[in-house]
Amino acid sequence: MGHAATAWERISGMLSKGDVSELLEVYTADALYLEPYNPPHRGNLLIQAYLKDWLGGKEDIAVEAKRVIESEDGTDLGVEWTISYTAAGRRWNDLPRASFFAFDDDGRVVYHRDYT
């Protein structure tokens, strides 16, 4: 497993714990995060703030990778995954997601796009 897949393990672990306090170590200061329902998030501080807000009110979070594909040089990663959680008294199970990442030479995320 290369540094890209290791970064996914850290990111999915943060999501599962509902705690993105270590995100600044994984994303660059000028990273770009794109997801379907909001304008682009630019910079690790804004990405961290958005994900912290998005995770708020979610409990018993489970993230499961279904397929992880890392480029040979470790600069790109694609992940098919699911997320389950409880929010507002309702359980949401196995919601499908796909994420694509690009990494700098130090293995930090410079680009992240999610699909739901």
MOPAC internal coordinates of N, CA, C and O (Angstrom, degrees):
PM7 1SCF
backbone

  N    0.0000 0     0.00 0     0.00 0    0    0    0
  C    1.4524 1     0.00 0     0.00 0    1    0    0
  C    1.5285 1   107.67 1     0.00 0    2    1    0
  O    1.2310 1   120.48 1   -52.55 1    3    2    1
  N    1.3324 1   116.68 1   127.45 1    3    2    1
  C    1.4549 1   121.91 1  -179.89 1    5    3    2
  C    1.5147 1   112.85 1   -87.42 1    6    5    3
  O    1.2310 1   121.17 1     4.16 1    7    6    5
  N    1.3457 1   115.37 1  -175.84 1    7    6    5
  C    1.4684 1   118.93 1  -176.22 1    9    7    6
  C    1.5263 1   112.33 1   -66.26 1   10    9    7
  O    1.2310 1   119.67 1   152.23 1   11   10    9
  N    1.3454 1   118.24 1   -27.77 1   11   10    9
  C    1.4666 1   119.79 1   178.48 1   13   11   10
  C    1.5266 1   110.39 1   -66.24 1   14   13   11
  O    1.2310 1   120.40 1   132.42 1   15   14   13
  N    1.3206 1   116.84 1   -47.58 1   15   14   13
  C    1.4630 1   120.26 1   178.87 1   17   15   14
  C    1.5253 1   111.17 1   -65.39 1   18   17   15
  O    1.2310 1   120.32 1   144.95 1   19   18   17
  N    1.3242 1   117.00 1   -35.05 1   19   18   17
  C    1.4632 1   120.75 1   175.90 1   21   19   18
  C    1.5248 1   110.71 1   -63.50 1   22   21   19
  O    1.2310 1   120.46 1   140.11 1   23   22   21
  N    1.3280 1   116.72 1   -39.89 1   23   22   21
  C    1.4683 1   120.37 1   176.99 1   25   23   22
  C    1.5199 1   110.19 1   -61.98 1   26   25   23
  O    1.2310 1   119.96 1   138.66 1   27   26   25
  N    1.3476 1   117.68 1   -41.34 1   27   26   25
  C    1.4680 1   120.07 1   177.54 1   29   27   26
  C    1.5293 1   110.40 1   -60.18 1   30   29   27
  O    1.2310 1   120.15 1   138.14 1   31   30   29
  N    1.3198 1   117.31 1   -41.86 1   31   30   29
  C    1.4655 1   120.04 1   178.21 1   33   31   30
  C    1.5309 1   110.56 1   -58.80 1   34   33   31
  O    1.2310 1   120.25 1   138.96 1   35   34   33
  N    1.3079 1   117.12 1   -41.04 1   35   34   33
  C    1.4759 1   120.49 1   178.62 1   37   35   34
  C    1.5261 1   110.63 1   -66.49 1   38   37   35
  O    1.2310 1   120.45 1   135.13 1   39   38   37
  N    1.3364 1   116.75 1   -44.87 1   39   38   37
  C    1.4658 1   120.95 1  -178.61 1   41   39   38
  C    1.5237 1   110.38 1   -64.48 1   42   41   39
  O    1.2310 1   120.02 1   131.69 1   43   42   41
  N    1.3236 1   117.56 1   -48.31 1   43   42   41
  C    1.4659 1   119.74 1  -179.41 1   45   43   42
  C    1.5263 1   110.90 1   -64.80 1   46   45   43
  O    1.2310 1   120.33 1   146.67 1   47   46   45
  N    1.3237 1   116.98 1   -33.33 1   47   46   45
  C    1.4657 1   120.11 1   175.61 1   49   47   46
  C    1.5161 1   112.00 1   -64.35 1   50   49   47
  O    1.2310 1   120.76 1   138.35 1   51   50   49
  N    1.3371 1   116.15 1   -41.65 1   51   50   49
  C    1.4661 1   119.89 1   177.34 1   53   51   50
  C    1.5222 1   110.63 1   -62.87 1   54   53   51
  O    1.2310 1   120.35 1   136.19 1   55   54   53
  N    1.3392 1   116.93 1   -43.81 1   55   54   53
  C    1.4610 1   120.28 1   179.15 1   57   55   54
  C    1.5241 1   110.50 1   -61.82 1   58   57   55
  O    1.2310 1   120.36 1   135.63 1   59   58   57
  N    1.3261 1   116.93 1   -44.37 1   59   58   57
  C    1.4675 1   121.20 1  -179.22 1   61   59   58
  C    1.5198 1   112.01 1   -61.46 1   62   61   59
  O    1.2310 1   120.77 1   143.19 1   63   62   61
  N    1.3205 1   116.14 1   -36.81 1   63   62   61
  C    1.4700 1   120.67 1   179.38 1   65   63   62
  C    1.5233 1   112.11 1   -81.95 1   66   65   63
  O    1.2310 1   120.55 1   165.75 1   67   66   65
  N    1.3382 1   116.56 1   -14.25 1   67   66   65
  C    1.4630 1   119.67 1  -175.82 1   69   67   66
  C    1.5141 1   112.03 1    69.57 1   70   69   67
  O    1.2310 1   120.57 1  -154.64 1   71   70   69
  N    1.3265 1   116.52 1    25.36 1   71   70   69
  C    1.4642 1   122.13 1  -175.73 1   73   71   70
  C    1.5253 1   109.24 1  -134.55 1   74   73   71
  O    1.2310 1   120.72 1   -69.92 1   75   74   73
  N    1.3225 1   116.23 1   110.08 1   75   74   73
  C    1.4687 1   120.99 1  -178.10 1   77   75   74
  C    1.5273 1   111.80 1  -104.21 1   78   77   75
  O    1.2310 1   120.12 1  -153.64 1   79   78   77
  N    1.3148 1   117.38 1    26.36 1   79   78   77
  C    1.4645 1   120.54 1  -177.17 1   81   79   78
  C    1.5305 1   112.61 1   -64.06 1   82   81   79
  O    1.2310 1   119.45 1   155.08 1   83   82   81
  N    1.3261 1   118.66 1   -24.92 1   83   82   81
  C    1.4624 1   121.54 1   179.82 1   85   83   82
  C    1.5259 1   112.86 1   -91.61 1   86   85   83
  O    1.2310 1   119.81 1  -176.88 1   87   86   85
  N    1.3173 1   117.96 1     3.12 1   87   86   85
  C    1.4606 1   121.18 1  -175.15 1   89   87   86
  C    1.5197 1   113.14 1   -60.18 1   90   89   87
  O    1.2310 1   119.99 1   147.10 1   91   90   89
  N    1.3202 1   117.63 1   -32.90 1   91   90   89
  C    1.4635 1   120.71 1  -178.46 1   93   91   90
  C    1.5237 1   111.85 1   -62.49 1   94   93   91
  O    1.2310 1   120.24 1   156.41 1   95   94   93
  N    1.3260 1   117.15 1   -23.59 1   95   94   93
  C    1.4601 1   121.56 1   177.68 1   97   95   94
  C    1.5255 1   112.06 1   -79.19 1   98   97   95
  O    1.2310 1   120.00 1   158.35 1   99   98   97
  N    1.3230 1   117.60 1   -21.65 1   99   98   97
  C    1.4586 1   122.61 1  -172.69 1  101   99   98
  C    1.5298 1   112.05 1   -99.34 1  102  101   99
  O    1.2310 1   120.06 1   148.86 1  103  102  101
  N    1.3348 1   117.49 1   -31.14 1  103  102  101
  C    1.4674 1   122.98 1  -178.86 1  105  103  102
  C    1.5268 1   109.70 1  -107.04 1  106  105  103
  O    1.2310 1   120.49 1   -33.60 1  107  106  105
  N    1.3321 1   116.67 1   146.40 1  107  106  105
  C    1.4646 1   120.47 1   177.01 1  109  107  106
  C    1.5259 1   110.09 1   -75.61 1  110  109  107
  O    1.2310 1   120.93 1   -17.01 1  111  110  109
  N    1.3184 1   115.84 1   162.99 1  111  110  109
  C    1.4679 1   121.44 1  -179.05 1  113  111  110
  C    1.5204 1   112.31 1   -61.62 1  114  113  111
  O    1.2310 1   119.87 1   154.27 1  115  114  113
  N    1.3404 1   117.85 1   -25.73 1  115  114  113
  C    1.4637 1   120.45 1  -179.59 1  117  115  114
  C    1.5324 1   112.50 1  -112.99 1  118  117  115
  O    1.2310 1   119.93 1  -159.03 1  119  118  117
  N    1.3256 1   117.74 1    20.97 1  119  118  117
  C    1.4634 1   122.00 1  -179.61 1  121  119  118
  C    1.5281 1   110.76 1   -58.04 1  122  121  119
  O    1.2310 1   121.02 1   -27.67 1  123  122  121
  N    1.3280 1   115.66 1   152.33 1  123  122  121
  C    1.4588 1   122.55 1   177.98 1  125  123  122
  C    1.5169 1   108.71 1  -116.84 1  126  125  123
  O    1.2310 1   120.63 1   -52.16 1  127  126  125
  N    1.3512 1   116.39 1   127.84 1  127  126  125
  C    1.4625 1   122.37 1   177.29 1  129  127  126
  C    1.5182 1   108.09 1  -120.40 1  130  129  127
  O    1.2310 1   121.04 1   -56.31 1  131  130  129
  N    1.3283 1   115.62 1   123.69 1  131  130  129
  C    1.4584 1   122.31 1   179.36 1  133  131  130
  C    1.5177 1   108.82 1  -118.45 1  134  133  131
  O    1.2310 1   120.99 1   -44.58 1  135  134  133
  N    1.3225 1   115.71 1   135.42 1  135  134  133
  C    1.4583 1   120.94 1   175.91 1  137  135  134
  C    1.5211 1   107.66 1  -145.49 1  138  137  135
  O    1.2310 1   119.82 1   -19.69 1  139  138  137
  N    1.3367 1   117.95 1   160.31 1  139  138  137
  C    1.4587 1   121.31 1  -165.31 1  141  139  138
  C    1.5259 1   117.58 1   -61.88 1  142  141  139
  O    1.2310 1   119.09 1   150.04 1  143  142  141
  N    1.3055 1   119.34 1   -29.96 1  143  142  141
  C    1.4600 1   119.09 1  -165.80 1  145  143  142
  C    1.5191 1   115.59 1  -107.86 1  146  145  143
  O    1.2310 1   119.91 1  -175.51 1  147  146  145
  N    1.3096 1   117.79 1     4.49 1  147  146  145
  C    1.4588 1   120.81 1  -176.13 1  149  147  146
  C    1.5195 1   110.46 1  -141.04 1  150  149  147
  O    1.2310 1   120.56 1   -15.88 1  151  150  149
  N    1.3196 1   116.54 1   164.12 1  151  150  149
  C    1.4640 1   119.07 1   174.51 1  153  151  150
  C    1.5306 1   109.97 1   -66.78 1  154  153  151
  O    1.2310 1   119.77 1   -13.65 1  155  154  153
  N    1.3268 1   118.04 1   166.35 1  155  154  153
  C    1.4664 1   120.99 1   179.98 1  157  155  154
  C    1.5299 1   112.27 1   -58.27 1  158  157  155
  O    1.2310 1   121.62 1   -34.10 1  159  158  157
  N    1.3214 1   114.51 1   145.90 1  159  158  157
  C    1.4629 1   121.93 1   174.85 1  161  159  158
  C    1.5264 1   106.21 1  -107.64 1  162  161  159
  O    1.2310 1   120.06 1   -59.68 1  163  162  161
  N    1.3192 1   117.48 1   120.32 1  163  162  161
  C    1.4719 1   121.45 1  -176.24 1  165  163  162
  C    1.5233 1   109.72 1  -115.46 1  166  165  163
  O    1.2310 1   120.50 1   -56.84 1  167  166  165
  N    1.3150 1   116.64 1   123.16 1  167  166  165
  C    1.4592 1   122.33 1   177.32 1  169  167  166
  C    1.5154 1   111.95 1   101.27 1  170  169  167
  O    1.2310 1   120.79 1   -37.99 1  171  170  169
  N    1.3325 1   116.10 1   142.01 1  171  170  169
  C    1.4567 1   119.97 1  -176.04 1  173  171  170
  C    1.5287 1   113.53 1   -62.66 1  174  173  171
  O    1.2310 1   119.82 1   149.74 1  175  174  173
  N    1.3220 1   117.95 1   -30.26 1  175  174  173
  C    1.4706 1   119.67 1   178.64 1  177  175  174
  C    1.5256 1   111.53 1   -68.49 1  178  177  175
  O    1.2310 1   119.99 1   137.74 1  179  178  177
  N    1.3315 1   117.62 1   -42.26 1  179  178  177
  C    1.4665 1   120.59 1   178.81 1  181  179  178
  C    1.5269 1   111.20 1   -70.95 1  182  181  179
  O    1.2310 1   120.53 1   143.01 1  183  182  181
  N    1.3252 1   116.60 1   -36.99 1  183  182  181
  C    1.4631 1   120.02 1   176.88 1  185  183  182
  C    1.5253 1   109.66 1   -63.52 1  186  185  183
  O    1.2310 1   120.47 1   135.26 1  187  186  185
  N    1.3108 1   116.71 1   -44.74 1  187  186  185
  C    1.4600 1   121.31 1   178.38 1  189  187  186
  C    1.5298 1   110.72 1   -60.37 1  190  189  187
  O    1.2310 1   120.13 1   134.16 1  191  190  189
  N    1.3243 1   117.35 1   -45.84 1  191  190  189
  C    1.4702 1   121.23 1  -179.58 1  193  191  190
  C    1.5234 1   110.86 1   -62.32 1  194  193  191
  O    1.2310 1   120.44 1   136.65 1  195  194  193
  N    1.3381 1   116.77 1   -43.35 1  195  194  193
  C    1.4618 1   119.87 1   179.73 1  197  195  194
  C    1.5255 1   110.72 1   -62.70 1  198  197  195
  O    1.2310 1   120.04 1   130.78 1  199  198  197
  N    1.3310 1   117.53 1   -49.22 1  199  198  197
  C    1.4629 1   120.15 1  -177.92 1  201  199  198
  C    1.5238 1   111.94 1   -65.26 1  202  201  199
  O    1.2310 1   120.28 1   143.79 1  203  202  201
  N    1.3166 1   117.07 1   -36.21 1  203  202  201
  C    1.4672 1   120.16 1   176.28 1  205  203  202
  C    1.5246 1   109.88 1   -61.15 1  206  205  203
  O    1.2310 1   120.42 1   135.92 1  207  206  205
  N    1.3262 1   116.81 1   -44.08 1  207  206  205
  C    1.4621 1   121.13 1   178.07 1  209  207  206
  C    1.5297 1   110.72 1   -65.29 1  210  209  207
  O    1.2310 1   120.40 1   135.47 1  211  210  209
  N    1.3355 1   116.84 1   -44.53 1  211  210  209
  C    1.4594 1   121.49 1  -178.82 1  213  211  210
  C    1.5280 1   111.07 1   -61.86 1  214  213  211
  O    1.2310 1   120.07 1   142.71 1  215  214  213
  N    1.3203 1   117.46 1   -37.29 1  215  214  213
  C    1.4606 1   121.33 1  -179.63 1  217  215  214
  C    1.5281 1   112.67 1   -76.87 1  218  217  215
  O    1.2310 1   120.22 1   160.85 1  219  218  217
  N    1.3306 1   117.18 1   -19.15 1  219  218  217
  C    1.4604 1   121.22 1  -179.53 1  221  219  218
  C    1.5204 1   111.08 1   -57.45 1  222  221  219
  O    1.2310 1   120.36 1   -46.27 1  223  222  221
  N    1.3071 1   116.92 1   133.73 1  223  222  221
  C    1.4577 1   121.44 1   179.23 1  225  223  222
  C    1.5198 1   113.97 1    84.93 1  226  225  223
  O    1.2310 1   120.11 1   177.02 1  227  226  225
  N    1.3245 1   117.39 1    -2.98 1  227  226  225
  C    1.4641 1   120.98 1   177.45 1  229  227  226
  C    1.5288 1   108.26 1  -100.35 1  230  229  227
  O    1.2310 1   121.23 1   -43.88 1  231  230  229
  N    1.3233 1   115.25 1   136.12 1  231  230  229
  C    1.4622 1   121.40 1   179.50 1  233  231  230
  C    1.5213 1   109.35 1  -128.90 1  234  233  231
  O    1.2310 1   121.07 1   -15.71 1  235  234  233
  N    1.3137 1   115.55 1   164.29 1  235  234  233
  C    1.4642 1   121.88 1   176.48 1  237  235  234
  C    1.5331 1   110.35 1    48.99 1  238  237  235
  O    1.2310 1   121.26 1  -125.38 1  239  238  237
  N    1.3293 1   115.19 1    54.62 1  239  238  237
  C    1.4622 1   121.91 1  -176.31 1  241  239  238
  C    1.5273 1   109.78 1   -82.92 1  242  241  239
  O    1.2310 1   121.20 1   -45.82 1  243  242  241
  N    1.3301 1   115.31 1   134.18 1  243  242  241
  C    1.4640 1   121.28 1   176.04 1  245  243  242
  C    1.5225 1   108.79 1  -130.96 1  246  245  243
  O    1.2310 1   120.68 1   -52.11 1  247  246  245
  N    1.3166 1   116.30 1   127.89 1  247  246  245
  C    1.4634 1   123.03 1   177.47 1  249  247  246
  C    1.5235 1   107.28 1  -116.57 1  250  249  247
  O    1.2310 1   120.72 1   -50.99 1  251  250  249
  N    1.3262 1   116.23 1   129.01 1  251  250  249
  C    1.4613 1   120.18 1   179.38 1  253  251  250
  C    1.5226 1   109.77 1  -130.06 1  254  253  251
  O    1.2310 1   120.94 1   -59.54 1  255  254  253
  N    1.3143 1   115.80 1   120.46 1  255  254  253
  C    1.4635 1   120.96 1   176.27 1  257  255  254
  C    1.5218 1   108.54 1   -77.45 1  258  257  255
  O    1.2310 1   120.71 1   -50.09 1  259  258  257
  N    1.3189 1   116.25 1   129.91 1  259  258  257
  C    1.4605 1   121.94 1   177.39 1  261  259  258
  C    1.5254 1   110.78 1   -96.10 1  262  261  259
  O    1.2310 1   121.37 1   142.84 1  263  262  261
  N    1.3374 1   114.99 1   -37.16 1  263  262  261
  C    1.4652 1   120.48 1  -179.38 1  265  263  262
  C    1.5119 1   108.55 1  -152.97 1  266  265  263
  O    1.2310 1   120.42 1   -50.18 1  267  266  265
  N    1.3241 1   116.80 1   129.82 1  267  266  265
  C    1.4598 1   122.93 1   179.12 1  269  267  266
  C    1.5267 1   107.42 1  -124.37 1  270  269  267
  O    1.2310 1   120.82 1   -57.65 1  271  270  269
  N    1.3389 1   116.04 1   122.35 1  271  270  269
  C    1.4609 1   121.01 1  -179.05 1  273  271  270
  C    1.5220 1   108.24 1  -123.50 1  274  273  271
  O    1.2310 1   121.09 1   -63.38 1  275  274  273
  N    1.3249 1   115.52 1   116.62 1  275  274  273
  C    1.4591 1   121.77 1  -179.12 1  277  275  274
  C    1.5258 1   109.37 1  -109.66 1  278  277  275
  O    1.2310 1   120.62 1   -44.12 1  279  278  277
  N    1.3307 1   116.41 1   135.88 1  279  278  277
  C    1.4614 1   119.84 1   176.52 1  281  279  278
  C    1.5244 1   109.78 1   -63.72 1  282  281  279
  O    1.2310 1   121.04 1   -23.64 1  283  282  281
  N    1.3096 1   115.63 1   156.36 1  283  282  281
  C    1.4621 1   120.63 1  -177.32 1  285  283  282
  C    1.5233 1   112.21 1   -58.42 1  286  285  283
  O    1.2310 1   120.63 1   143.02 1  287  286  285
  N    1.3362 1   116.40 1   -36.98 1  287  286  285
  C    1.4686 1   119.57 1  -178.76 1  289  287  286
  C    1.5284 1   113.14 1   -87.83 1  290  289  287
  O    1.2310 1   120.13 1   179.51 1  291  290  289
  N    1.3353 1   117.36 1    -0.49 1  291  290  289
  C    1.4619 1   121.13 1   175.97 1  293  291  290
  C    1.5125 1   115.65 1    75.61 1  294  293  291
  O    1.2310 1   120.13 1  -167.06 1  295  294  293
  N    1.3358 1   117.36 1    12.94 1  295  294  293
  C    1.4692 1   119.23 1  -178.34 1  297  295  294
  C    1.5224 1   113.20 1   -95.04 1  298  297  295
  O    1.2310 1   119.99 1   170.02 1  299  298  297
  N    1.3323 1   117.61 1    -9.98 1  299  298  297
  C    1.4653 1   121.46 1  -179.41 1  301  299  298
  C    1.5185 1   109.74 1  -136.85 1  302  301  299
  O    1.2310 1   121.46 1   -30.15 1  303  302  301
  N    1.3344 1   114.81 1   149.85 1  303  302  301
  C    1.4588 1   120.49 1  -177.95 1  305  303  302
  C    1.5180 1   109.25 1  -147.99 1  306  305  303
  O    1.2310 1   120.75 1   -42.77 1  307  306  305
  N    1.3256 1   116.18 1   137.23 1  307  306  305
  C    1.4573 1   122.37 1   171.99 1  309  307  306
  C    1.5153 1   108.85 1  -121.72 1  310  309  307
  O    1.2310 1   120.37 1   -44.35 1  311  310  309
  N    1.3349 1   116.90 1   135.65 1  311  310  309
  C    1.4597 1   120.75 1  -178.49 1  313  311  310
  C    1.5235 1   109.09 1  -134.15 1  314  313  311
  O    1.2310 1   121.10 1   -53.23 1  315  314  313
  N    1.3228 1   115.50 1   126.77 1  315  314  313
  C    1.4592 1   121.84 1   168.74 1  317  315  314
  C    1.5223 1   105.44 1   -99.43 1  318  317  315
  O    1.2310 1   120.30 1   -53.84 1  319  318  317
  N    1.3444 1   117.02 1   126.16 1  319  318  317
  C    1.4510 1   119.40 1  -172.57 1  321  319  318
  C    1.5220 1   110.38 1  -150.02 1  322  321  319
  O    1.2310 1   121.23 1   -11.68 1  323  322  321
  N    1.3266 1   115.25 1   168.32 1  323  322  321
  C    1.4611 1   120.90 1   174.08 1  325  323  322
  C    1.5186 1   109.03 1  -126.89 1  326  325  323
  O    1.2310 1   121.88 1   -24.57 1  327  326  325
  N    1.3319 1   114.01 1   155.43 1  327  326  325
  C    1.4597 1   120.49 1   174.51 1  329  327  326
  C    1.5256 1   107.98 1  -130.66 1  330  329  327
  O    1.2310 1   120.95 1   -39.67 1  331  330  329
  N    1.3091 1   115.78 1   140.33 1  331  330  329
  C    1.4586 1   123.38 1   175.18 1  333  331  330
  C    1.5176 1   107.41 1  -129.25 1  334  333  331
  O    1.2310 1   120.54 1   -34.44 1  335  334  333
  N    1.3248 1   116.58 1   145.56 1  335  334  333
  C    1.4603 1   120.42 1   178.87 1  337  335  334
  C    1.5238 1   110.21 1  -165.84 1  338  337  335
  O    1.2310 1   121.43 1   -13.75 1  339  338  337
  N    1.3214 1   114.87 1   166.25 1  339  338  337
  C    1.4537 1   122.00 1   173.92 1  341  339  338
  C    1.5197 1   107.85 1  -109.63 1  342  341  339
  O    1.2310 1   120.95 1   -48.07 1  343  342  341
  N    1.3385 1   115.80 1   131.93 1  343  342  341
  C    1.4685 1   121.62 1   178.07 1  345  343  342
  C    1.5202 1   108.38 1  -146.50 1  346  345  343
  O    1.2310 1   121.01 1   -45.78 1  347  346  345
  N    1.3196 1   115.68 1   134.22 1  347  346  345
  C    1.4679 1   122.26 1   178.42 1  349  347  346
  C    1.5283 1   111.40 1    52.84 1  350  349  347
  O    1.2310 1   120.88 1  -140.62 1  351  350  349
  N    1.3328 1   115.92 1    39.38 1  351  350  349
  C    1.4519 1   120.83 1   176.01 1  353  351  350
  C    1.5171 1   115.42 1    78.35 1  354  353  351
  O    1.2310 1   119.90 1  -174.71 1  355  354  353
  N    1.3167 1   117.81 1     5.29 1  355  354  353
  C    1.4585 1   121.49 1  -178.51 1  357  355  354
  C    1.5276 1   109.83 1  -119.98 1  358  357  355
  O    1.2310 1   120.83 1   -39.20 1  359  358  357
  N    1.3190 1   116.02 1   140.80 1  359  358  357
  C    1.4646 1   121.35 1   177.47 1  361  359  358
  C    1.5273 1   109.50 1   -93.82 1  362  361  359
  O    1.2310 1   121.13 1   -50.82 1  363  362  361
  N    1.3106 1   115.45 1   129.18 1  363  362  361
  C    1.4639 1   123.44 1   175.35 1  365  363  362
  C    1.5273 1   106.46 1  -110.51 1  366  365  363
  O    1.2310 1   120.15 1   -59.19 1  367  366  365
  N    1.3177 1   117.32 1   120.81 1  367  366  365
  C    1.4600 1   121.01 1  -173.16 1  369  367  366
  C    1.5197 1   112.86 1  -116.35 1  370  369  367
  O    1.2310 1   121.45 1   -43.75 1  371  370  369
  N    1.3223 1   114.83 1   136.25 1  371  370  369
  C    1.4657 1   123.39 1   169.48 1  373  371  370
  C    1.5241 1   113.58 1    51.20 1  374  373  371
  O    1.2310 1   120.70 1  -132.23 1  375  374  373
  N    1.3266 1   116.26 1    47.77 1  375  374  373
  C    1.4634 1   120.54 1   176.31 1  377  375  374
  C    1.5289 1   108.21 1   -72.51 1  378  377  375
  O    1.2310 1   119.82 1   -57.28 1  379  378  377
  N    1.3331 1   117.95 1   122.72 1  379  378  377
  C    1.4698 1   119.98 1  -174.94 1  381  379  378
  C    1.5222 1   112.52 1   -74.76 1  382  381  379
  O    1.2310 1   121.30 1   -38.38 1  383  382  381
  N    1.3214 1   115.13 1   141.62 1  383  382  381
  C    1.4618 1   122.83 1   178.80 1  385  383  382
  C    1.5282 1   108.55 1  -141.37 1  386  385  383
  O    1.2310 1   121.51 1   -21.50 1  387  386  385
  N    1.3164 1   114.71 1   158.50 1  387  386  385
  C    1.4641 1   121.57 1   170.18 1  389  387  386
  C    1.5141 1   106.79 1  -140.08 1  390  389  387
  O    1.2310 1   120.47 1   -44.11 1  391  390  389
  N    1.3118 1   116.70 1   135.89 1  391  390  389
  C    1.4608 1   122.01 1  -179.42 1  393  391  390
  C    1.5210 1   109.29 1  -130.13 1  394  393  391
  O    1.2310 1   121.82 1   -37.64 1  395  394  393
  N    1.3214 1   114.12 1   142.36 1  395  394  393
  C    1.4586 1   121.42 1   176.76 1  397  395  394
  C    1.5159 1   108.37 1  -126.37 1  398  397  395
  O    1.2310 1   120.84 1   -45.27 1  399  398  397
  N    1.3329 1   116.00 1   134.73 1  399  398  397
  C    1.4556 1   122.45 1  -174.88 1  401  399  398
  C    1.5204 1   110.57 1  -129.00 1  402  401  399
  O    1.2310 1   121.10 1   -30.58 1  403  402  401
  N    1.3314 1   115.50 1   149.42 1  403  402  401
  C    1.4660 1   122.92 1   166.92 1  405  403  402
  C    1.5230 1   106.63 1  -125.23 1  406  405  403
  O    1.2310 1   120.84 1   -34.72 1  407  406  405
  N    1.3426 1   115.99 1   145.28 1  407  406  405
  C    1.4584 1   122.07 1  -173.64 1  409  407  406
  C    1.5209 1   111.06 1  -124.80 1  410  409  407
  O    1.2310 1   121.41 1   -28.89 1  411  410  409
  N    1.3267 1   114.91 1   151.11 1  411  410  409
  C    1.4688 1   119.53 1   174.01 1  413  411  410
  C    1.5320 1   109.18 1   -83.68 1  414  413  411
  O    1.2310 1   120.69 1     2.71 1  415  414  413
  N    1.3119 1   116.29 1  -177.29 1  415  414  413
  C    1.4678 1   121.13 1  -177.56 1  417  415  414
  C    1.5253 1   113.39 1   -65.53 1  418  417  415
  O    1.2310 1   120.48 1   160.18 1  419  418  417
  N    1.3412 1   116.69 1   -19.82 1  419  418  417
  C    1.4631 1   121.10 1   178.59 1  421  419  418
  C    1.5264 1   112.43 1   -92.15 1  422  421  419
  O    1.2310 1   120.23 1  -177.80 1  423  422  421
  N    1.3430 1   117.17 1     2.20 1  423  422  421
  C    1.4586 1   121.00 1   178.95 1  425  423  422
  C    1.5118 1   114.62 1    83.57 1  426  425  423
  O    1.2310 1   119.99 1  -164.64 1  427  426  425
  N    1.3326 1   117.63 1    15.36 1  427  426  425
  C    1.4662 1   120.91 1   178.93 1  429  427  426
  C    1.5263 1   109.69 1   -96.27 1  430  429  427
  O    1.2310 1   120.68 1   -32.46 1  431  430  429
  N    1.3147 1   116.31 1   147.54 1  431  430  429
  C    1.4648 1   122.49 1  -178.09 1  433  431  430
  C    1.5241 1   110.09 1   -69.20 1  434  433  431
  O    1.2310 1   120.81 1   -52.37 1  435  434  433
  N    1.3394 1   116.06 1   127.63 1  435  434  433
  C    1.4644 1   121.85 1   173.44 1  437  435  434
  C    1.5265 1   110.86 1  -110.21 1  438  437  435
  O    1.2310 1   120.55 1   159.68 1  439  438  437
  N    1.3476 1   116.56 1   -20.32 1  439  438  437
  C    1.4657 1   122.42 1  -178.23 1  441  439  438
  C    1.5179 1   108.25 1  -147.38 1  442  441  439
  O    1.2310 1   120.96 1   -45.08 1  443  442  441
  N    1.3395 1   115.76 1   134.92 1  443  442  441
  C    1.4653 1   121.68 1   179.48 1  445  443  442
  C    1.5194 1   107.21 1  -145.21 1  446  445  443
  O    1.2310 1   120.49 1   -58.00 1  447  446  445
  N    1.3216 1   116.67 1   122.00 1  447  446  445
  C    1.4671 1   121.68 1   176.17 1  449  447  446
  C    1.5194 1   108.13 1  -124.66 1  450  449  447
  O    1.2310 1   121.14 1   -50.23 1  451  450  449
  N    1.3460 1   115.43 1   129.77 1  451  450  449
  C    1.4633 1   122.18 1   176.83 1  453  451  450
  C    1.5173 1   110.29 1  -108.63 1  454  453  451
  O    1.2310 1   121.36 1   -34.38 1  455  454  453
  N    1.3165 1   115.00 1   145.62 1  455  454  453
  C    1.4618 1   122.59 1   171.98 1  457  455  454
  C    1.5190 1   107.84 1  -125.13 1  458  457  455
  O    1.2310 1   120.80 1   -38.15 1  459  458  457
  N    1.3294 1   116.07 1   141.85 1  459  458  457
  C    1.4650 1   120.62 1   177.96 1  461  459  458
  C    1.5015 1   110.21 1  -119.04 1  462  461  459
  O    1.2310 1   120.10 1   180.00 1  463  462  461

